[in-house]
Amino acid sequence: MKLYTYLTFVGSIFFLSCGSNEPKSENIFSSAKFDEAAFAENLSGYFSANKSDTLTSAVFSVENKLRDFYKQNEYRSLWLLPDGTTELADKLLDDLNAMQNDGLEPEAYHVSLLKEELRRYKSANHPATASVLSLDTSLTYNYLLASRELLLGKITPKKVDSLWFHANDSSWNMNVALRFLKENRYPSLDSFRSELPAYAILRKALVHYKNLAANDSFLNLKQNLSDKEQSLSDSIITSIITIETPWLQPISDTLSGIAVSVQAYQQFFGLKRTGKTDSATRAKLSQQPVEVINLIKANLERLRWLPRSFGNDYVIVNIPQMQMKLIREHTEVMSMNVVVGKTSRQTPVLNARMSNIVLNPPWGVPPTIAKKDVLPGILKSGNSYLYRKGLEAFDRRGKKIDAAVITTENYRRFIFKQPPGDRNALGYVKFNFPNKWDIYMHDTPHREDFDKFDRARSSGCIRLHHPQELAKYILTEMEGKNFEQDKIDSIIATHKTTTMNLKTKIPVHIVYLTACEDASGTHIMFTRDFYKRDEKLMEAISR
């Protein structure tokens, strides 16, 4: 059922479906704004007569909550008080209107219509019970819908991102909101907004870019740069950067002049930090605010797909940022560059709990890599390929076999392994957080990749720049196991696999955010969308 249809139904069907065009038990001689007993009688009668409906599952849950709200309140009004007080309704409409800063359109919650109905209600001495019922239940319906979409998102993730598997276990519990309403206190929608640090920063940035979109002089500067024949003057570049990103600070002391500002601006947008106004930088300088607004809206929606809070301690990997952070007691204690899945083997968005840390891990080749990498290598070079890669092939009984017997038809019968050592693809450290996609974090012998701009180079797993430092911190500071660097070094020197099970299973969150908080944790920054996941989400939001 469409929301507009619902608003129509509460406005005109209540009493027809109860068998009367007149309000039941209405006391027209009361000094009250409306008859609370008549309200309760008619609402109870309606819900009793309409126990089933044809709503979709998403809206059906809102409808169920609405019924439950009024039942627990003995079918009395929630927002409109019999004495004429409308403070709760006024605050709700203000709150619904403010959802534009969440990237959610207020008219999706019929703010204009509800404001007009509230105005009519206020101007009437004794409004009909039917109109009071319509307005109060419509306010409740849209409060519930807004709270649900703030907490869980408006769009189903899988409809726009087939590799989004991160669960949102936030509980849509309305008990506190109902208790507040029973006490004539306003239950703010803030209690349903994400507590993740990026969310408040993106909301603030959205307001900033909306203001820029209304700044004609700024838009003219941008428009001039969109003309490729227009020469780039330092004054125009400086003006744009200063107005758009007044908080940016120099990130290098090796450049001078306009290059200092350009380099900081490039970092802000996830570009190569050359300090030169190349074509990619010029494109960002000329980008209109509405384009950035749409991108911020998309990432606010992604944040709503995640749990409202990650808790005190957790690991977070932002795939397009190609960075990992360890958060302890809500404070970042470690961050590092990472290598993520290449575009042909994308790292999925998921969450799991770290169960153990392995020093000198062996590597069992996953089926995808066996098919796409190992098999072609064996067919071309046989045993020399296995030797070059440090691999061994075994049958299902664990017997080592010769590469000559492996064919396109039978390769799935064999297991390919790499023993611990200097050539092992996982390096010296592996962090296990069991999940059905067999994604984990690990060391790598390819240390040269971490200083590169493009670090989407793995087969899906996360390669860490400083894995031993992370292992040391977790084992020593969080597990209390006295694993200093010399102890880690001595274990690695044995080339024998050692597994340390963790008492505290640390939550690991692998996310995909192309707009997030910067290194200072106070402002927004953008990343490249190298998996091309933004466009589909932005299109869904615009629809």
GUROTOR-397575 format. One line per 8 residues: their letters; for each residue x, y, z of C-alpha. Coordinates in nm, 4 decimals, always signed. Layout:
BEGIN
A> X,Y,Z  ... $
// end
This chain:
BEGIN
MKLYTYLT> +0.0000,+0.0000,+0.0000  +0.1383,+0.3405,-0.0990  +0.1739,+0.5976,+0.1782  -0.0662,+0.8341,+0.0068  -0.3230,+0.5557,-0.0075  -0.2719,+0.4963,+0.3630  -0.3297,+0.8630,+0.4396  -0.6503,+0.8501,+0.2366 $
FVGSIFFL> -0.7613,+0.5366,+0.4147  -0.7179,+0.6818,+0.7623  -0.8988,+0.9951,+0.6545  -1.2087,+0.8472,+0.4970  -1.2411,+0.4772,+0.5667  -1.2294,+0.4652,+0.9468  -1.5976,+0.5143,+1.0071  -1.7337,+0.3679,+0.6865 $
SCGSNEPK> -1.5629,+0.0396,+0.7725  -1.7069,+0.0593,+1.1250  -2.0541,+0.0973,+0.9837  -2.1227,+0.4657,+1.0547  -2.0527,+0.8027,+0.8999  -2.0846,+0.9713,+1.2401  -1.8318,+0.9619,+1.5235  -1.9246,+0.7213,+1.7994 $
SENIFSSA> -1.9844,+0.8514,+2.1528  -1.8736,+1.2049,+2.0659  -1.9579,+1.4638,+2.3313  -2.0046,+1.7891,+2.1405  -2.0715,+1.9831,+2.4610  -1.7286,+1.9122,+2.6142  -1.4819,+2.1987,+2.6591  -1.2057,+1.9706,+2.5362 $
KFDEAAFA> -1.0681,+2.0033,+2.1833  -1.1977,+1.6540,+2.1039  -1.3599,+1.3656,+2.2848  -1.0875,+1.1215,+2.3903  -1.3400,+0.8463,+2.4630  -1.4873,+0.8776,+2.1134  -1.1359,+0.8684,+1.9658  -1.0517,+0.5478,+2.1522 $
ENLSGYFS> -1.3850,+0.3816,+2.0765  -1.3687,+0.4496,+1.7043  -1.0003,+0.3581,+1.6692  -1.0475,+0.0338,+1.8634  -1.3503,-0.0472,+1.6524  -1.1622,+0.0139,+1.3307  -0.8659,-0.2046,+1.4240  -1.1014,-0.4813,+1.5402 $
ANKSDTLT> -1.2874,-0.4724,+1.2104  -0.9702,-0.4619,+0.9984  -0.7375,-0.7324,+1.1285  -0.5873,-0.8208,+0.7914  -0.4560,-0.6176,+0.5035  -0.2628,-0.6526,+0.1813  +0.0395,-0.4447,+0.2699  +0.3850,-0.5431,+0.1549 $
SAVFSVEN> +0.6139,-0.6959,+0.4148  +0.8193,-0.3760,+0.4599  +0.5189,-0.1548,+0.5208  +0.3305,-0.4302,+0.7024  +0.5764,-0.4103,+0.9883  +0.5052,-0.0371,+1.0193  +0.1319,-0.1095,+1.0197  +0.1776,-0.3717,+1.2913 $
KLRDFYKQ> +0.3748,-0.1273,+1.5038  +0.1020,+0.1326,+1.4575  -0.1667,-0.1065,+1.5775  +0.0516,-0.2107,+1.8703  +0.1260,+0.1509,+1.9654  -0.2387,+0.2400,+1.9990  -0.3338,-0.0865,+2.1662  -0.0707,-0.0342,+2.4366 $
NEYRSLWL> -0.1953,+0.3229,+2.4793  -0.5547,+0.2004,+2.5189  -0.6361,+0.3490,+2.1762  -0.5909,+0.7050,+2.2997  -0.4322,+0.9719,+2.0822  -0.0525,+0.9933,+2.0853  +0.0319,+1.3346,+1.9391  -0.2840,+1.5408,+1.9843 $
LPDGTTEL> -0.4030,+1.5973,+2.3403  -0.7694,+1.6558,+2.4253  -0.6825,+1.9922,+2.5812  -0.5676,+2.1132,+2.2386  -0.1932,+2.0850,+2.2977  -0.0012,+2.0031,+1.9764  +0.3588,+2.0392,+2.0972  +0.4414,+1.6756,+2.0220 $
ADKLLDDL> +0.2981,+1.6982,+1.6706  +0.4886,+2.0221,+1.6025  +0.8158,+1.8663,+1.7152  +0.7559,+1.5601,+1.5006  +0.6971,+1.7662,+1.1870  +1.0150,+1.9633,+1.2567  +1.2016,+1.6341,+1.3036  +1.0599,+1.4882,+0.9813 $
NAMQNDGL> +1.1568,+1.8029,+0.7941  +1.5139,+1.7768,+0.9303  +1.5489,+1.4349,+0.7671  +1.6526,+1.6171,+0.4525  +1.9928,+1.6372,+0.6257  +1.9947,+1.2557,+0.6339  +1.9518,+1.2492,+0.2571  +1.5872,+1.1447,+0.3022 $
EPEAYHVS> +1.3147,+1.3561,+0.1459  +1.0659,+1.5007,+0.3988  +0.7840,+1.4623,+0.1457  +0.8343,+1.0867,+0.1602  +0.6764,+1.1301,+0.5033  +0.4081,+1.3723,+0.3757  +0.5333,+1.6666,+0.5785  +0.3502,+1.9311,+0.3741 $
LLKEELRR> +0.0217,+1.7416,+0.3879  +0.0533,+1.6801,+0.7610  +0.1399,+2.0450,+0.8270  -0.1742,+2.1537,+0.6449  -0.3890,+1.9022,+0.8327  -0.2379,+2.0185,+1.1620  -0.3086,+2.3816,+1.0706  -0.6734,+2.2936,+1.0069 $
YKSANHPA> -0.6891,+2.1018,+1.3310  -0.5535,+2.3985,+1.5272  -0.8020,+2.6397,+1.3688  -1.1088,+2.4237,+1.4465  -1.2773,+2.4636,+1.7848  -1.4128,+2.1073,+1.7928  -1.2763,+1.9087,+1.4979  -1.4614,+1.5920,+1.4033 $
TASVLSLD> -1.3277,+1.2761,+1.5634  -1.2684,+1.1401,+1.2136  -1.0220,+1.4178,+1.1307  -0.8467,+1.3821,+1.4682  -0.8115,+1.0081,+1.4102  -0.6794,+1.0665,+1.0599  -0.4187,+1.3198,+1.1705  -0.2993,+1.1389,+1.4832 $
TSLTYNYL> -0.2635,+0.7991,+1.3155  -0.0949,+0.9569,+1.0128  +0.1578,+1.1255,+1.2407  +0.2216,+0.7931,+1.4127  +0.2530,+0.6071,+1.0842  +0.5097,+0.8487,+0.9461  +0.7039,+0.8604,+1.2735  +0.7289,+0.4807,+1.2630 $
LASRELLL> +0.8262,+0.4786,+0.8968  +1.0911,+0.7449,+0.9486  +1.2360,+0.5686,+1.2524  +1.2542,+0.2416,+1.0620  +1.4260,+0.3945,+0.7594  +1.6740,+0.5871,+0.9748  +1.7634,+0.2695,+1.1603  +1.7608,+0.0107,+0.8799 $
GKITPKKV> +1.7781,+0.2081,+0.5567  +1.5255,+0.2946,+0.2894  +1.6598,+0.0644,+0.0177  +1.7221,-0.3092,+0.0471  +2.1030,-0.3458,+0.0039  +2.0915,-0.6530,-0.2204  +1.8792,-0.4660,-0.4760  +2.1698,-0.2351,-0.5562 $
DSLWFHAN> +2.4811,-0.4179,-0.4311  +2.5072,-0.7931,-0.4831  +2.8237,-0.8103,-0.2692  +2.6748,-0.6449,+0.0393  +2.6515,-0.9130,+0.3107  +2.7042,-0.7035,+0.6226  +2.4214,-0.7680,+0.8681  +2.2297,-0.4892,+1.0393 $
DSSWNMNV> +2.1271,-0.6347,+1.3738  +1.9887,-0.3066,+1.5077  +1.6644,-0.3754,+1.6911  +1.3667,-0.1659,+1.5820  +1.2391,-0.1495,+1.9369  +0.9784,+0.1193,+1.9922  +0.9197,+0.0661,+2.3645  +1.1102,+0.3776,+2.4722 $
ALRFLKEN> +0.9331,+0.5922,+2.2115  +0.5943,+0.4673,+2.3282  +0.6825,+0.5290,+2.6919  +0.7824,+0.8864,+2.6077  +0.4564,+0.9477,+2.4244  +0.2547,+0.8070,+2.7145  +0.4308,+1.0614,+2.9352  +0.3640,+1.3420,+2.6828 $
RYPSLDSF> +0.7367,+1.3666,+2.6072  +0.8718,+1.3822,+2.2539  +1.0704,+1.0713,+2.1415  +1.3323,+1.2272,+1.9126  +1.4215,+1.0551,+1.5880  +1.7865,+1.1056,+1.6912  +1.7597,+0.7820,+1.8874  +1.7370,+0.5936,+1.5557 $
RSELPAYA> +2.0247,+0.7659,+1.3756  +2.3556,+0.5904,+1.3266  +2.6139,+0.6454,+1.6007  +2.8999,+0.5575,+1.3655  +3.1399,+0.8562,+1.3486  +3.0977,+0.9050,+0.9743  +2.7222,+0.9575,+0.9934  +2.7200,+1.2908,+1.1780 $
ILRKALVH> +3.0107,+1.4111,+0.9622  +2.8258,+1.3260,+0.6395  +2.5071,+1.4954,+0.7648  +2.7063,+1.8110,+0.8328  +2.8726,+1.7881,+0.4906  +2.5336,+1.7478,+0.3217  +2.4156,+2.0775,+0.4722  +2.7413,+2.2407,+0.3588 $
YKNLAAND> +2.6999,+2.1245,-0.0015  +2.3338,+2.2231,-0.0101  +2.4416,+2.5730,+0.0896  +2.7018,+2.5665,-0.1885  +2.4312,+2.4589,-0.4342  +2.2463,+2.7813,-0.3478  +2.5575,+2.9994,-0.3822  +2.5357,+3.1567,-0.7290 $
SFLNLKQN> +2.8850,+3.3033,-0.7307  +3.0332,+2.9652,-0.6380  +2.8278,+2.7924,-0.9075  +2.9554,+3.0403,-1.1636  +3.3142,+2.9617,-1.0696  +3.2426,+2.5913,-1.1159  +3.0650,+2.6570,-1.4460  +3.3652,+2.8464,-1.5825 $
LSDKEQSL> +3.5903,+2.5496,-1.5131  +3.3535,+2.3081,-1.6888  +3.4471,+2.4854,-2.0116  +3.7606,+2.2991,-2.1165  +3.8701,+2.5944,-2.3255  +3.8737,+2.8133,-2.0161  +4.2240,+2.8577,-1.8800  +4.2887,+2.7649,-1.5193 $
SDSIITSI> +4.3905,+3.0668,-1.3154  +4.5333,+3.0323,-0.9673  +4.2752,+3.2770,-0.8359  +3.9795,+3.0673,-0.9583  +4.1307,+2.7459,-0.8232  +4.2050,+2.9090,-0.4877  +3.8539,+3.0523,-0.4654  +3.6885,+2.7186,-0.5363 $
ITIETPWL> +3.9039,+2.5257,-0.2913  +3.8677,+2.7899,-0.0185  +3.4885,+2.8077,-0.0494  +3.4312,+2.4348,-0.0927  +3.6830,+2.3018,+0.1597  +3.7849,+2.5843,+0.3948  +3.9111,+2.3366,+0.6557  +4.1810,+2.1754,+0.4383 $
QPISDTLS> +4.5387,+2.1933,+0.5657  +4.8666,+2.1376,+0.3733  +4.9710,+1.7724,+0.3729  +5.3258,+1.8182,+0.2444  +5.6071,+2.0713,+0.2805  +5.7721,+1.9700,-0.0478  +5.5375,+2.1827,-0.2621  +5.4780,+2.5563,-0.2846 $
GIAVSVQA> +5.2246,+2.8010,-0.4238  +4.8912,+2.6806,-0.5572  +5.0223,+2.3208,-0.5653  +4.9874,+2.3032,-0.1843  +4.6133,+2.3683,-0.1991  +4.5651,+2.1452,-0.5028  +4.7406,+1.8539,-0.3323  +4.5167,+1.8808,-0.0238 $
YQQFFGLK> +4.2108,+1.9035,-0.2493  +4.3247,+1.5921,-0.4374  +4.3524,+1.3998,-0.1126  +4.0030,+1.5203,-0.0164  +3.8602,+1.3637,-0.3323  +4.0749,+1.0493,-0.3308  +4.2887,+1.1502,-0.6283  +4.6616,+1.1086,-0.6814 $
RTGKTDSA> +4.8299,+1.3748,-0.4718  +5.0492,+1.5315,-0.7418  +4.9713,+1.8976,-0.6730  +4.9125,+1.9405,-1.0473  +4.5807,+2.0400,-1.2020  +4.5522,+1.7338,-1.4254  +4.2293,+1.6315,-1.6002  +4.0993,+1.4320,-1.3006 $
TRAKLSQQ> +4.1615,+1.7257,-1.0671  +4.0020,+1.9712,-1.3068  +3.6948,+1.7462,-1.3264  +3.6578,+1.7601,-0.9485  +3.7159,+2.1354,-0.9384  +3.4339,+2.1833,-1.1896  +3.2028,+1.9254,-1.0323  +2.8695,+2.0803,-0.9357 $
PVEVINLI> +2.7545,+2.0541,-0.5712  +2.4492,+1.8471,-0.6677  +2.6784,+1.5658,-0.7808  +2.8521,+1.5638,-0.4425  +2.5149,+1.5843,-0.2668  +2.3994,+1.2672,-0.4427  +2.7187,+1.0891,-0.3430  +2.6801,+1.1915,+0.0215 $
KANLERLR> +2.3182,+1.0713,+0.0183  +2.4289,+0.7325,-0.1156  +2.6836,+0.6887,+0.1612  +2.4417,+0.7988,+0.4321  +2.2168,+0.5186,+0.3088  +2.5067,+0.2715,+0.3246  +2.5725,+0.3750,+0.6836  +2.2065,+0.3040,+0.7629 $
WLPRSFGN> +2.2557,-0.0491,+0.6284  +2.5123,-0.1053,+0.9033  +2.4381,-0.1568,+1.2744  +2.3665,+0.1678,+1.4562  +2.6815,+0.1128,+1.6628  +2.9883,-0.1100,+1.6281  +3.0490,-0.1093,+2.0041  +3.3648,-0.0095,+2.1894 $
DYVIVNIP> +3.6297,-0.2257,+2.0206  +3.6389,-0.3319,+1.6568  +3.8360,-0.3528,+1.3354  +3.7030,-0.1697,+1.0307  +3.8281,-0.2002,+0.6735  +3.6904,+0.0510,+0.4231  +3.7423,-0.1146,+0.0852  +3.7564,+0.1922,-0.1455 $
QMQMKLIR> +3.9669,+0.3830,+0.1082  +4.2028,+0.0810,+0.1159  +4.2631,+0.1320,+0.4840  +4.2175,-0.0595,+0.8078  +4.1558,+0.0898,+1.1525  +4.1620,-0.0690,+1.4961  +3.9211,+0.1056,+1.7306  +3.9441,+0.0600,+2.1062 $
EHTEVMSM> +3.7070,+0.2291,+2.3491  +3.5747,+0.4347,+2.0549  +3.9269,+0.5661,+1.9848  +4.1463,+0.4843,+1.6867  +4.4625,+0.3175,+1.8164  +4.6041,+0.1917,+1.4870  +4.5547,+0.2423,+1.1141  +4.7346,+0.1159,+0.8080 $
NVVVGKTS> +4.7138,+0.0833,+0.4328  +4.5709,-0.2396,+0.2988  +4.5467,-0.4206,-0.0322  +4.1941,-0.5259,-0.1293  +4.0395,-0.7387,-0.4008  +4.0992,-0.6496,-0.7629  +3.7951,-0.5485,-0.9683  +3.7642,-0.9001,-1.1119 $
RQTPVLNA> +3.7681,-1.0535,-0.7593  +3.6010,-0.7944,-0.5447  +3.6152,-0.7977,-0.1665  +3.2603,-0.8387,-0.0323  +3.1059,-0.6243,+0.2415  +3.0667,-0.8417,+0.5513  +3.1021,-0.8670,+0.9263  +3.2427,-1.1454,+1.1434 $
RMSNIVLN> +3.4381,-1.1917,+1.4666  +3.8124,-1.2493,+1.4817  +3.8682,-1.5876,+1.6437  +4.2446,-1.6404,+1.6241  +4.5776,-1.5139,+1.4995  +4.8113,-1.7543,+1.3190  +5.1876,-1.7126,+1.2921  +5.3547,-1.8983,+1.0040 $
PPWGVPPT> +5.0221,-1.9897,+0.8426  +5.0080,-2.2492,+0.5659  +4.8056,-2.1533,+0.2610  +4.5399,-2.3693,+0.1053  +4.4617,-2.2397,-0.2420  +4.0918,-2.1366,-0.2702  +3.8865,-2.2899,-0.5564  +3.8656,-1.9628,-0.7526 $
IAKKDVLP> +4.2424,-1.9106,-0.7509  +4.2976,-2.2793,-0.8282  +4.0813,-2.2452,-1.1375  +4.1945,-1.9062,-1.2633  +4.5634,-1.9049,-1.1673  +4.7017,-2.2425,-1.0616  +4.5437,-2.4615,-1.3281  +4.6599,-2.2462,-1.6239 $
GILKSGNS> +5.0088,-2.2345,-1.4699  +5.0222,-2.6149,-1.4313  +4.8911,-2.6751,-1.7834  +5.1608,-2.4472,-1.9184  +5.4635,-2.5365,-1.7032  +5.3739,-2.8421,-1.4908  +5.5926,-2.9083,-1.1853  +5.8120,-2.6072,-1.2588 $
YLYRKGLE> +5.5116,-2.3808,-1.2009  +5.4407,-2.5458,-0.8638  +5.8062,-2.5134,-0.7623  +5.8218,-2.1501,-0.8711  +5.5149,-2.0684,-0.6636  +5.6190,-2.2809,-0.3675  +5.3075,-2.4987,-0.4060  +5.2456,-2.8688,-0.3530 $
AFDRRGKK> +4.9553,-3.0746,-0.4914  +4.7780,-3.3472,-0.2921  +4.4945,-3.5870,-0.3560  +4.1990,-3.6133,-0.1180  +4.3850,-3.8746,+0.0938  +4.6748,-3.6354,+0.1512  +4.9152,-3.8074,-0.0897  +5.1466,-3.5738,-0.2770 $
IDAAVITT> +5.0977,-3.6025,-0.6535  +5.2839,-3.5036,-0.9701  +5.1581,-3.2079,-1.1723  +5.1555,-3.4238,-1.4840  +4.8336,-3.5987,-1.3741  +4.6406,-3.2731,-1.3327  +4.4040,-3.1826,-1.6171  +4.1212,-2.9423,-1.6850 $
ENYRRFIF> +3.8760,-3.2236,-1.6164  +4.0149,-3.3532,-1.2850  +4.1849,-3.0536,-1.1138  +3.8954,-3.0185,-0.8668  +3.9945,-3.3542,-0.7127  +4.3232,-3.2128,-0.5866  +4.4270,-2.9766,-0.3083  +4.7010,-2.7190,-0.3573 $
KQPPGDRN> +4.8948,-2.6023,-0.0536  +5.1817,-2.3747,+0.0284  +5.3774,-2.4534,+0.3476  +5.4803,-2.1787,+0.5927  +5.7870,-1.9809,+0.5009  +5.9263,-1.6729,+0.3366  +5.7483,-1.7411,+0.0065  +5.4068,-1.8112,+0.1573 $
ALGYVKFN> +5.1308,-1.5986,+0.0012  +4.9953,-1.5178,+0.3485  +5.3323,-1.3999,+0.4763  +5.3992,-1.4627,+0.8458  +5.0668,-1.3620,+1.0033  +4.7022,-1.4427,+0.9384  +4.3941,-1.3079,+1.1175  +4.0964,-1.5432,+1.1003 $
FPNKWDIY> +3.7371,-1.4216,+1.1329  +3.5344,-1.7188,+1.0002  +3.2850,-1.6363,+0.7281  +3.1349,-1.8276,+0.4373  +3.3310,-1.6245,+0.1806  +3.6647,-1.7343,+0.3309  +3.7825,-1.3735,+0.3598  +4.0567,-1.2972,+0.6121 $
MHDTPHRE> +4.3360,-1.0463,+0.6792  +4.6981,-1.1443,+0.6328  +5.0595,-1.0513,+0.5761  +5.2134,-1.0719,+0.2268  +5.5590,-1.1050,+0.0712  +5.4564,-0.8303,-0.1759  +5.5476,-0.5374,+0.0484  +5.5956,-0.3069,-0.2500 $
DFDKFDRA> +5.2190,-0.2684,-0.3037  +5.1371,-0.0686,+0.0088  +5.2799,+0.2617,-0.1086  +5.1003,+0.2442,-0.4413  +4.7981,+0.4574,-0.5254  +4.6101,+0.1580,-0.6648  +4.5984,-0.1163,-0.4029  +4.3110,-0.3229,-0.5436 $
RSSGCIRL> +4.5359,-0.6187,-0.6219  +4.4346,-0.9206,-0.4135  +4.1999,-1.2093,-0.4856  +3.9499,-1.0775,-0.2310  +4.1263,-1.1055,+0.1057  +4.2759,-0.8101,+0.2939  +4.6546,-0.7723,+0.2923  +4.7900,-0.5649,+0.5821 $
HHPQELAK> +5.0828,-0.3255,+0.5690  +5.1847,-0.3850,+0.9332  +5.0383,-0.7210,+1.0359  +5.2936,-0.7960,+1.3073  +5.2207,-0.4651,+1.4814  +4.8496,-0.5464,+1.4775  +4.9118,-0.8975,+1.6125  +5.1362,-0.7615,+1.8867 $
YILTEMEG> +4.8786,-0.5026,+1.9954  +4.5865,-0.7450,+2.0025  +4.7758,-1.0211,+2.1818  +4.9514,-0.7952,+2.4315  +4.7201,-0.4985,+2.4925  +4.3819,-0.6652,+2.4424  +4.4511,-1.0283,+2.5333  +4.7183,-0.9680,+2.8003 $
KNFEQDKI> +4.9473,-1.2383,+2.6613  +5.2849,-1.0593,+2.6655  +5.3546,-1.1029,+2.2951  +5.6332,-0.8543,+2.2401  +5.8127,-0.8312,+1.9056  +6.1028,-1.0573,+2.0091  +5.8579,-1.3378,+2.0917  +5.6827,-1.2972,+1.7566 $
DSIIATHK> +6.0211,-1.3002,+1.5809  +6.1278,-1.6201,+1.7573  +5.8077,-1.8020,+1.6579  +5.8343,-1.6870,+1.2971  +6.1945,-1.8088,+1.2845  +6.0779,-2.1671,+1.3526  +5.8643,-2.1718,+1.0357  +5.6171,-2.3799,+1.2372 $
TTTMNLKT> +5.2486,-2.2885,+1.2464  +5.1363,-2.1413,+1.5802  +4.7736,-2.0489,+1.6458  +4.6685,-1.8108,+1.9233  +4.2979,-1.8318,+2.0019  +4.1440,-1.5067,+2.1220  +3.9418,-1.4833,+2.4422  +3.7686,-1.1731,+2.3102 $
KIPVHIVY> +3.6308,-1.2238,+1.9618  +3.6950,-0.8836,+1.8051  +3.4241,-0.7655,+1.5620  +3.5556,-0.7111,+1.2100  +3.3585,-0.4865,+0.9747  +3.4467,-0.4747,+0.6062  +3.2529,-0.1874,+0.4514  +3.2233,+0.0045,+0.1242 $
LTACEDAS> +3.2039,+0.3808,+0.1787  +3.3084,+0.6279,-0.0892  +3.2403,+0.9180,+0.1497  +3.3644,+0.8865,+0.5068  +3.5457,+1.0732,+0.7835  +3.8976,+1.1974,+0.7151  +4.2099,+1.1186,+0.9187  +4.1242,+1.3914,+1.1690 $
GTHIMFTR> +3.7846,+1.2360,+1.2315  +3.6175,+1.5761,+1.2022  +3.5555,+1.6316,+0.8294  +3.4390,+1.4412,+0.5251  +3.6619,+1.2914,+0.2556  +3.5897,+1.0941,-0.0607  +3.7440,+0.7882,-0.2208  +3.7478,+0.6384,-0.5665 $
DFYKRDEK> +3.4592,+0.4079,-0.6509  +3.6802,+0.1500,-0.8205  +3.4173,-0.1254,-0.7922  +3.1624,+0.1052,-0.9634  +2.8944,+0.0548,-0.6968  +2.7880,+0.4188,-0.6511  +2.5891,+0.4771,-0.9673  +2.3326,+0.2022,-0.9143 $
LMEAISR> +2.2680,+0.3154,-0.5569  +2.2365,+0.6817,-0.6546  +1.9907,+0.5890,-0.9286  +1.7802,+0.3908,-0.6800  +1.7776,+0.6846,-0.4388  +1.6743,+0.9288,-0.7126  +1.3821,+0.7013,-0.8042 $
// end
